Amino acid sequence: MFDIRRKECNEIRNLKDWRLIYGRRKVGKTYLAMKCLNFDEYYLISKTLSIIHENNELSLKVINKTELKIFNL
């Protein structure tokens, strides 16, 4: 398998604080986040508003207080 270089990677890496990547379906948003950003954890929000973390789908009902601190809620 080969690695595709994205011109947006440098732009995204230079941003401060948190990032919100959004756009239409099937354009490589997840790939861009996982390959271009070096964070310990990634949270993806599906169109059904479920939260995906490390290939596990979380509903808003099962988020505990520790996870709420991550989101500053």
Secondary structure, 3 states (H helix, E strand, C coil): CCCCCCCHHHHHHCCCCCCCCCCCCCCCHHHHHHHHCCCCCCCEECCCCCEEECCEEECHHHCCHHHHHHCCC
